[in-house]
Structure formats: C-alpha cells, structure tokens
Amino acid sequence: MKYLFLSTFRFFEPEIEAGSSIEIMPGISITKSVALKRKLLTKEFKRMAGEIEFSHIKNATSIIYAEDKNGIFASKSSGSEKALLVWMLWLDMIIYSSWLVKDNSMLCEIGYCNKVSSTESSWSNNSLQVFFSTAEGLRFEKTSFSISELEDWRDKNHKLQEHLYNNNSTMTDSFISSDYSRYGRAYSFIKSARVTIDPAMKIAHYCSALESLFSTDNSELTYKLSERVSLFMKDFGYDPMDVFSDMKRYYAIRSAVTHGDSIKGKKLDTIPKASRELDDYLRVIMNRIISSDELMDLFNGDKSGVNDYFLRKILLD
C-alpha cells in the first residue's frame, strides 16, 4: 500500500537549486526538480486532475509532495479521501507556522492523493479554503524563502507543533480551557490575524495575543501590558521608551476596533504600517520564547511567576 500526495503553495518562492528538494516536515518535501516533477505528474494524474489543474501544478515554481509507505498520514485501510484530509491539515499547520520566519500571504488551494495497492489506484482531491494576507492586509504577494529560512521554518515548525501537542493546545483542543498554554493561545490569535484582511482587525488580534502572554489581570491593562512588553524587548536590544509608546498607540487602535468606534483622516492611513510594526514585534517575542525553555516555562507557568518576573525587572534591572 502506498499513498502519493501532491500540492503546491501559491505566492511562495523557495530559493533552492532547480534540481533539489528540502524536507519541510517529516514526510513532506518541497522540490524544484524537473526530473521529479516528471515522475510525480503522470498521465494518470493529468487524466484525473484535468488539464487546468494539471497545468497549474506542472507550471508551479515548486511542488509540495509526500510518498507515504509507512502509514504516516493514514492506516492501510484508509481511503485516499481520509489520508488526504490528514495531509492537508499538516499543510495547514506548515503554512501557519511560516509566519515565525517572516510575514507572507502564501496559500494552498488544492491537494491530491493517489492510493495505490496491488489491486487498485484511487484518487481524491481537497482544498484549504483559507486566504492569508500580510500584516498590512495585502493578498497575493509573493514571498521568497532562502535555504536558511526554509531550514529555520522546518526547525521552528517542529518546536511549535511539539509544544502545542504536549500542552493540549492543538486545533482539536478547547482554546478557552485552562489546560491550553498561554503561548498556544497567543499563537491562535496570531492565526486569526493572518486570515483577517483588515489591518485594524489584525491589530486587535495581535493585542489579544500580547495579553495572552503578558497580562495577568485586567487592572490598568494598557499601561501594564505596554510596560511589560517594553521591559521584555529591552533584553533584546530595543529601546523600552519607543516600545512603550508604540504599544500605547496600537492599543488606541485596538480600543477603537473593539468598541465599534471609527478612525478618520491621517490616522486611518497609519494603520497598515502600525499593523506591520506590531506583527514584527510579535514575531520577535514568539521566537524568543519558543527558543528558550526558561521563557517558555515562565509564560506557561502560573500568573504569580509572571508577576514576580516583571516586578524584578522594574525594581532590580
């Protein structure tokens, strides 16, 4: 029994050699190899997919594929439809985690699965009905990933998925449960921001992500959160006065969004830039935390630990 999976990411340019491939997740690889394309894109695939979809995959800059003989995505008794659903969910996880490396609007429109046994060859297709946009609200923007960025993406995705799985914070777990990690909850708000096209709405989601990490109560929320983020970023070379001022500015936009107010004139024109800035801040924060066991334990620990951490920074640093 063997399963072959095929897809491609749109608005994505991997900077790998024309004849090479890179594994981005166990069992899932990206290739620009012409020879491998010829092997994978068979006459049978063309007949089953149709001329338009075949040409789309064939002419894509790169192909996402997997050849599963070991039951990674499905048991031997599973049909191609169920196997493909699992594989597409893995692609969904990969696309979301690409944000940890850089902002982008890549998407996966369709995927195919061919189940082959000694007696049959069956095909199915499915799609991810999600449109992503950049922090400024731009769609259909091509983003390049260098070899080092692809490797970074692979490593960060592994750490992220391991954390989410080990801390009851996957897509099948309850977001509001006390077992759900603070880091996982912040990441969920970032995921929501990525599928929202309006930059002001993105800022509202980004601010909720910051609260998931830095807030321990609702008193003086804007001031306390701005202070804590600025103290945290200070350790990584950022001017705390600038960060504090920026956070208060982002929260003013968030307040307008969540309370149904409007923003007019020149302030409206500044929102896409503010969203991009906040997106950059969050990427630094999320990467710093996930790369440090100490910080991960801190932010996923109890509230008293977070309070003591920032109190020491205020009084002793």
Contacts in CASP RR format, 6 or more apart in sequence:
PFRMAT RR
TARGET T0000
AUTHOR 0000-0000-0000
METHOD contacts of the structure
MODEL  1
MKYLFLSTFRFFEPEIEAGSSIEIMPGISITKSVALKRKLLTKEFKRMAG
EIEFSHIKNATSIIYAEDKNGIFASKSSGSEKALLVWMLWLDMIIYSSWL
VKDNSMLCEIGYCNKVSSTESSWSNNSLQVFFSTAEGLRFEKTSFSISEL
EDWRDKNHKLQEHLYNNNSTMTDSFISSDYSRYGRAYSFIKSARVTIDPA
MKIAHYCSALESLFSTDNSELTYKLSERVSLFMKDFGYDPMDVFSDMKRY
YAIRSAVTHGDSIKGKKLDTIPKASRELDDYLRVIMNRIISSDELMDLFN
GDKSGVNDYFLRKILLD
1 69 0 8 1.000
1 76 0 8 1.000
1 115 0 8 1.000
1 116 0 8 1.000
1 117 0 8 1.000
2 67 0 8 1.000
2 68 0 8 1.000
2 69 0 8 1.000
2 115 0 8 1.000
2 116 0 8 1.000
2 117 0 8 1.000
3 66 0 8 1.000
3 67 0 8 1.000
3 68 0 8 1.000
3 69 0 8 1.000
3 71 0 8 1.000
3 73 0 8 1.000
3 74 0 8 1.000
3 80 0 8 1.000
3 83 0 8 1.000
3 113 0 8 1.000
3 114 0 8 1.000
3 115 0 8 1.000
3 116 0 8 1.000
4 40 0 8 1.000
4 65 0 8 1.000
4 66 0 8 1.000
4 67 0 8 1.000
4 68 0 8 1.000
4 113 0 8 1.000
4 114 0 8 1.000
4 116 0 8 1.000
5 28 0 8 1.000
5 64 0 8 1.000
5 65 0 8 1.000
5 66 0 8 1.000
5 67 0 8 1.000
5 68 0 8 1.000
5 73 0 8 1.000
5 83 0 8 1.000
5 84 0 8 1.000
5 87 0 8 1.000
5 111 0 8 1.000
5 112 0 8 1.000
5 113 0 8 1.000
6 40 0 8 1.000
6 41 0 8 1.000
6 45 0 8 1.000
6 57 0 8 1.000
6 63 0 8 1.000
6 64 0 8 1.000
6 65 0 8 1.000
6 111 0 8 1.000
6 112 0 8 1.000
6 113 0 8 1.000
6 114 0 8 1.000
7 57 0 8 1.000
7 63 0 8 1.000
7 64 0 8 1.000
7 65 0 8 1.000
7 88 0 8 1.000
7 91 0 8 1.000
7 108 0 8 1.000
7 110 0 8 1.000
7 111 0 8 1.000
7 112 0 8 1.000
8 56 0 8 1.000
8 57 0 8 1.000
8 60 0 8 1.000
8 61 0 8 1.000
8 62 0 8 1.000
8 63 0 8 1.000
8 64 0 8 1.000
8 108 0 8 1.000
9 62 0 8 1.000
9 64 0 8 1.000
9 95 0 8 1.000
9 106 0 8 1.000
9 107 0 8 1.000
9 108 0 8 1.000
10 60 0 8 1.000
10 106 0 8 1.000
10 107 0 8 1.000
10 108 0 8 1.000
10 109 0 8 1.000
10 140 0 8 1.000
11 104 0 8 1.000
11 105 0 8 1.000
11 106 0 8 1.000
11 107 0 8 1.000
11 140 0 8 1.000
11 141 0 8 1.000
11 142 0 8 1.000
11 143 0 8 1.000
12 61 0 8 1.000
12 62 0 8 1.000
12 104 0 8 1.000
12 106 0 8 1.000
12 142 0 8 1.000
12 143 0 8 1.000
12 145 0 8 1.000
13 61 0 8 1.000
13 62 0 8 1.000
13 142 0 8 1.000
13 143 0 8 1.000
13 144 0 8 1.000
13 145 0 8 1.000
14 22 0 8 1.000
14 30 0 8 1.000
14 32 0 8 1.000
14 61 0 8 1.000
14 62 0 8 1.000
14 144 0 8 1.000
14 145 0 8 1.000
14 150 0 8 1.000
15 144 0 8 1.000
15 145 0 8 1.000
15 146 0 8 1.000
15 147 0 8 1.000
15 150 0 8 1.000
16 22 0 8 1.000
16 30 0 8 1.000
16 32 0 8 1.000
16 62 0 8 1.000
16 147 0 8 1.000
16 150 0 8 1.000
17 32 0 8 1.000
18 32 0 8 1.000
18 33 0 8 1.000
18 34 0 8 1.000
19 31 0 8 1.000
19 32 0 8 1.000
19 33 0 8 1.000
19 34 0 8 1.000
19 35 0 8 1.000
19 36 0 8 1.000
20 31 0 8 1.000
20 32 0 8 1.000
20 33 0 8 1.000
21 29 0 8 1.000
21 30 0 8 1.000
21 31 0 8 1.000
21 32 0 8 1.000
21 33 0 8 1.000
21 36 0 8 1.000
22 29 0 8 1.000
22 30 0 8 1.000
22 31 0 8 1.000
22 147 0 8 1.000
22 150 0 8 1.000
22 151 0 8 1.000
22 154 0 8 1.000
23 29 0 8 1.000
23 154 0 8 1.000
24 30 0 8 1.000
24 94 0 8 1.000
24 150 0 8 1.000
24 153 0 8 1.000
24 154 0 8 1.000
24 157 0 8 1.000
25 90 0 8 1.000
25 93 0 8 1.000
25 94 0 8 1.000
25 154 0 8 1.000
25 157 0 8 1.000
25 158 0 8 1.000
26 72 0 8 1.000
27 66 0 8 1.000
27 68 0 8 1.000
27 72 0 8 1.000
28 64 0 8 1.000
28 65 0 8 1.000
28 66 0 8 1.000
28 87 0 8 1.000
28 90 0 8 1.000
28 91 0 8 1.000
28 94 0 8 1.000
29 64 0 8 1.000
29 65 0 8 1.000
29 66 0 8 1.000
30 62 0 8 1.000
30 63 0 8 1.000
30 64 0 8 1.000
30 150 0 8 1.000
31 37 0 8 1.000
31 62 0 8 1.000
31 63 0 8 1.000
31 65 0 8 1.000
32 61 0 8 1.000
32 62 0 8 1.000
32 63 0 8 1.000
36 63 0 8 1.000
36 65 0 8 1.000
37 58 0 8 1.000
37 63 0 8 1.000
40 63 0 8 1.000
40 65 0 8 1.000
41 54 0 8 1.000
41 57 0 8 1.000
41 58 0 8 1.000
44 114 0 8 1.000
44 121 0 8 1.000
44 123 0 8 1.000
45 54 0 8 1.000
45 112 0 8 1.000
45 114 0 8 1.000
45 123 0 8 1.000
46 54 0 8 1.000
48 112 0 8 1.000
48 114 0 8 1.000
48 123 0 8 1.000
49 57 0 8 1.000
49 112 0 8 1.000
49 123 0 8 1.000
49 125 0 8 1.000
53 110 0 8 1.000
53 125 0 8 1.000
56 110 0 8 1.000
57 63 0 8 1.000
64 91 0 8 1.000
64 108 0 8 1.000
66 72 0 8 1.000
66 73 0 8 1.000
66 87 0 8 1.000
68 74 0 8 1.000
68 83 0 8 1.000
73 83 0 8 1.000
73 86 0 8 1.000
73 87 0 8 1.000
73 90 0 8 1.000
74 82 0 8 1.000
74 83 0 8 1.000
74 86 0 8 1.000
79 115 0 8 1.000
79 122 0 8 1.000
79 124 0 8 1.000
80 113 0 8 1.000
80 114 0 8 1.000
80 115 0 8 1.000
80 122 0 8 1.000
80 123 0 8 1.000
80 124 0 8 1.000
81 113 0 8 1.000
81 124 0 8 1.000
81 126 0 8 1.000
83 113 0 8 1.000
83 115 0 8 1.000
84 111 0 8 1.000
84 112 0 8 1.000
84 113 0 8 1.000
84 124 0 8 1.000
84 125 0 8 1.000
84 126 0 8 1.000
85 126 0 8 1.000
87 111 0 8 1.000
87 113 0 8 1.000
88 108 0 8 1.000
88 111 0 8 1.000
88 126 0 8 1.000
88 127 0 8 1.000
88 128 0 8 1.000
89 171 0 8 1.000
91 108 0 8 1.000
91 128 0 8 1.000
92 108 0 8 1.000
92 128 0 8 1.000
92 130 0 8 1.000
93 157 0 8 1.000
93 161 0 8 1.000
94 153 0 8 1.000
94 157 0 8 1.000
95 106 0 8 1.000
95 107 0 8 1.000
95 108 0 8 1.000
95 128 0 8 1.000
95 132 0 8 1.000
96 191 0 8 1.000
96 194 0 8 1.000
97 153 0 8 1.000
97 156 0 8 1.000
97 157 0 8 1.000
97 160 0 8 1.000
97 161 0 8 1.000
98 104 0 8 1.000
98 106 0 8 1.000
98 145 0 8 1.000
98 153 0 8 1.000
98 157 0 8 1.000
99 190 0 8 1.000
99 194 0 8 1.000
99 283 0 8 1.000
100 153 0 8 1.000
100 156 0 8 1.000
100 157 0 8 1.000
100 160 0 8 1.000
100 283 0 8 1.000
100 286 0 8 1.000
100 287 0 8 1.000
100 290 0 8 1.000
101 145 0 8 1.000
101 149 0 8 1.000
101 152 0 8 1.000
101 153 0 8 1.000
101 156 0 8 1.000
102 143 0 8 1.000
102 145 0 8 1.000
102 149 0 8 1.000
102 283 0 8 1.000
103 134 0 8 1.000
103 135 0 8 1.000
103 143 0 8 1.000
103 276 0 8 1.000
103 279 0 8 1.000
103 280 0 8 1.000
103 283 0 8 1.000
104 132 0 8 1.000
104 134 0 8 1.000
104 141 0 8 1.000
104 143 0 8 1.000
105 132 0 8 1.000
105 133 0 8 1.000
105 134 0 8 1.000
105 138 0 8 1.000
105 139 0 8 1.000
105 140 0 8 1.000
105 141 0 8 1.000
105 143 0 8 1.000
106 132 0 8 1.000
106 143 0 8 1.000
107 128 0 8 1.000
107 130 0 8 1.000
107 131 0 8 1.000
107 132 0 8 1.000
108 127 0 8 1.000
108 128 0 8 1.000
109 127 0 8 1.000
109 128 0 8 1.000
110 125 0 8 1.000
110 126 0 8 1.000
110 127 0 8 1.000
111 125 0 8 1.000
111 126 0 8 1.000
111 127 0 8 1.000
112 123 0 8 1.000
112 124 0 8 1.000
112 125 0 8 1.000
113 123 0 8 1.000
113 124 0 8 1.000
113 125 0 8 1.000
114 121 0 8 1.000
114 122 0 8 1.000
114 123 0 8 1.000
115 121 0 8 1.000
115 122 0 8 1.000
115 123 0 8 1.000
130 195 0 8 1.000
131 139 0 8 1.000
131 195 0 8 1.000
131 197 0 8 1.000
132 139 0 8 1.000
132 194 0 8 1.000
132 195 0 8 1.000
133 139 0 8 1.000
133 194 0 8 1.000
133 195 0 8 1.000
133 196 0 8 1.000
133 197 0 8 1.000
134 141 0 8 1.000
134 276 0 8 1.000
135 193 0 8 1.000
135 199 0 8 1.000
135 202 0 8 1.000
135 272 0 8 1.000
135 275 0 8 1.000
135 276 0 8 1.000
135 278 0 8 1.000
135 279 0 8 1.000
135 280 0 8 1.000
136 199 0 8 1.000
136 272 0 8 1.000
136 273 0 8 1.000
136 275 0 8 1.000
136 276 0 8 1.000
137 197 0 8 1.000
137 198 0 8 1.000
137 199 0 8 1.000
137 202 0 8 1.000
137 272 0 8 1.000
137 275 0 8 1.000
139 197 0 8 1.000
145 153 0 8 1.000
156 287 0 8 1.000
156 290 0 8 1.000
159 290 0 8 1.000
159 291 0 8 1.000
160 187 0 8 1.000
160 290 0 8 1.000
163 169 0 8 1.000
163 181 0 8 1.000
163 183 0 8 1.000
163 184 0 8 1.000
163 290 0 8 1.000
163 296 0 8 1.000
164 170 0 8 1.000
164 181 0 8 1.000
164 184 0 8 1.000
164 187 0 8 1.000
167 179 0 8 1.000
167 180 0 8 1.000
167 181 0 8 1.000
167 183 0 8 1.000
167 184 0 8 1.000
167 300 0 8 1.000
168 177 0 8 1.000
168 179 0 8 1.000
168 180 0 8 1.000
168 181 0 8 1.000
169 180 0 8 1.000
169 181 0 8 1.000
169 183 0 8 1.000
169 184 0 8 1.000
169 185 0 8 1.000
169 187 0 8 1.000
169 188 0 8 1.000
173 179 0 8 1.000
173 180 0 8 1.000
174 180 0 8 1.000
175 185 0 8 1.000
175 188 0 8 1.000
181 300 0 8 1.000
182 212 0 8 1.000
182 213 0 8 1.000
182 299 0 8 1.000
182 300 0 8 1.000
182 301 0 8 1.000
183 212 0 8 1.000
183 213 0 8 1.000
183 286 0 8 1.000
183 289 0 8 1.000
183 290 0 8 1.000
183 296 0 8 1.000
183 299 0 8 1.000
183 300 0 8 1.000
184 212 0 8 1.000
185 209 0 8 1.000
185 212 0 8 1.000
186 209 0 8 1.000
186 210 0 8 1.000
186 212 0 8 1.000
186 213 0 8 1.000
186 286 0 8 1.000
187 209 0 8 1.000
187 286 0 8 1.000
189 205 0 8 1.000
189 206 0 8 1.000
189 208 0 8 1.000
189 209 0 8 1.000
189 212 0 8 1.000
190 205 0 8 1.000
190 206 0 8 1.000
190 209 0 8 1.000
190 282 0 8 1.000
190 286 0 8 1.000
192 205 0 8 1.000
193 201 0 8 1.000
193 202 0 8 1.000
193 205 0 8 1.000
193 206 0 8 1.000
193 209 0 8 1.000
193 279 0 8 1.000
196 202 0 8 1.000
196 205 0 8 1.000
199 271 0 8 1.000
199 272 0 8 1.000
199 274 0 8 1.000
199 275 0 8 1.000
200 253 0 8 1.000
200 256 0 8 1.000
200 257 0 8 1.000
200 263 0 8 1.000
200 271 0 8 1.000
200 275 0 8 1.000
201 257 0 8 1.000
202 275 0 8 1.000
202 279 0 8 1.000
203 250 0 8 1.000
203 253 0 8 1.000
203 254 0 8 1.000
203 257 0 8 1.000
203 271 0 8 1.000
203 274 0 8 1.000
203 275 0 8 1.000
203 278 0 8 1.000
204 253 0 8 1.000
204 254 0 8 1.000
204 257 0 8 1.000
204 258 0 8 1.000
206 250 0 8 1.000
206 275 0 8 1.000
206 278 0 8 1.000
206 279 0 8 1.000
206 282 0 8 1.000
207 250 0 8 1.000
207 251 0 8 1.000
207 254 0 8 1.000
207 278 0 8 1.000
209 282 0 8 1.000
210 225 0 8 1.000
210 229 0 8 1.000
210 247 0 8 1.000
210 282 0 8 1.000
210 285 0 8 1.000
211 221 0 8 1.000
211 225 0 8 1.000
213 285 0 8 1.000
213 289 0 8 1.000
213 299 0 8 1.000
214 225 0 8 1.000
214 228 0 8 1.000
214 229 0 8 1.000
214 232 0 8 1.000
214 306 0 8 1.000
215 221 0 8 1.000
215 224 0 8 1.000
215 225 0 8 1.000
216 303 0 8 1.000
216 306 0 8 1.000
216 307 0 8 1.000
217 303 0 8 1.000
222 247 0 8 1.000
222 248 0 8 1.000
222 251 0 8 1.000
222 255 0 8 1.000
223 248 0 8 1.000
225 247 0 8 1.000
225 251 0 8 1.000
226 243 0 8 1.000
226 244 0 8 1.000
226 247 0 8 1.000
226 248 0 8 1.000
226 251 0 8 1.000
227 244 0 8 1.000
227 310 0 8 1.000
227 314 0 8 1.000
228 310 0 8 1.000
229 243 0 8 1.000
229 244 0 8 1.000
229 247 0 8 1.000
229 281 0 8 1.000
229 285 0 8 1.000
230 238 0 8 1.000
230 240 0 8 1.000
230 241 0 8 1.000
230 243 0 8 1.000
230 244 0 8 1.000
230 247 0 8 1.000
231 240 0 8 1.000
231 310 0 8 1.000
231 313 0 8 1.000
231 314 0 8 1.000
231 317 0 8 1.000
232 285 0 8 1.000
233 240 0 8 1.000
233 243 0 8 1.000
233 281 0 8 1.000
233 284 0 8 1.000
233 285 0 8 1.000
234 240 0 8 1.000
234 243 0 8 1.000
234 317 0 8 1.000
236 284 0 8 1.000
236 288 0 8 1.000
243 281 0 8 1.000
246 277 0 8 1.000
246 278 0 8 1.000
246 281 0 8 1.000
249 274 0 8 1.000
250 274 0 8 1.000
250 277 0 8 1.000
250 278 0 8 1.000
253 263 0 8 1.000
253 271 0 8 1.000
253 274 0 8 1.000
255 261 0 8 1.000
256 262 0 8 1.000
256 263 0 8 1.000
263 271 0 8 1.000
288 295 0 8 1.000
289 295 0 8 1.000
289 296 0 8 1.000
289 299 0 8 1.000
290 296 0 8 1.000
298 305 0 8 1.000
298 306 0 8 1.000
298 309 0 8 1.000
299 306 0 8 1.000
END
